[in-house]
Amino acid sequence: MGFRKKNKSPPVLSHEFVIQNHADMVSCLAMIILLGLMFEVTAKFAIMFITVQYNVTQGLDEISEPVNLYQYGPKDVATVFFYLLIAVILHALIQEYILDKINRRLHLSKTKHSKFNESGQLAAFYLFSFIWGCSILTSEDFATNPTFLWEGYPHTHMVFQVKFFYICQIAYWLHALPELYFQKVRKEDIPRQLYYICLYVVHITGAYVLNLHRLGLVLLVPHYLVELLFHASRLFYFSDENKQKGFTLWALLFVIARLLTLTLSVLTFGFGLPRTGNQGFSLADGNFNVLTIRMTCLAAICLTQAWMMWKFINFQLKKWREHSQNLASKKKTVSPKIKPPKRDTMKGGATNGVVKCEEKLSPRARKSKTS
């Protein structure tokens, strides 16, 4: 991990050397791009990496001030690459100065240590993205009217905050791919993380390219809230295993978020976009309002939600089994005390609690009986 001081320095350009110093290498690369702004020859190329491209200034009328709007294009790849580098640096900073210090205090096992780091990084990202997304929805009035999701399609123009939000989202999830190598993620955890990383990249990039950024933003904000609650609950669980109330609230909001996602998707692709006047396919105009693309997008969202619900049900069943096993083990350890049977003090004993008549006779009566 970058920014760490190691007593033993591995060979230069070895795997261990790259893993330990990857943040420093990425920082140098980002500094080279920033230094390009100082020279006139390289400034044009450096700006392409740092600033948001494809600015389109529009004036609503002669009195009001012009509004700065943006479109997407091939140069966005360079911008995504630069902010991917920034995401790697921030990832290393959070890991080094926050998560590693907490891990030293908790003394977690290797499995819990890996999950704690994953939840810590994702919780920070989800919190930041949720607050940012809510501010955009509030300022742009995206959530006031559902018809705003499809009216005026194609939505080729974006305000700065919306475009920069999507650039950062794509950059973050792309940076998560090399982090699997930098963080030495266990082999058994790589497929699970690859699944959700690829799903994020495909869905966010698809919403950005297909000019569905309004729908994508409205769906991302509640989803990030649910994921934030899950990873925050898991962090509290690792610190104290008795703190599990957050998972109950997460389970409820998870189901609500899935239903909300399906409802808005069906409304947009099944009822809204087919009724708009601008039907057709045109790359130049950014119009993808045809039946094939609409059904493909809707099927992709529905399949993803079904897969998430399947994982959710399996997770809940696993927790229920573990809980039932713990209860069974506790019942075995705490068994009821069995009282030993009372021994008869008399020689003759008793049958069913009734003393024999011979045992009740006095010694004088016994002598007379035997004589």
Summary of the structure (lengths in Angstrom):
residues: 371
radius of gyration: 33.5
end to end distance: 105.8
largest distance: 140.6
contacts: 976
relative contact order: 0.07
helix: 69%
strand: 5%
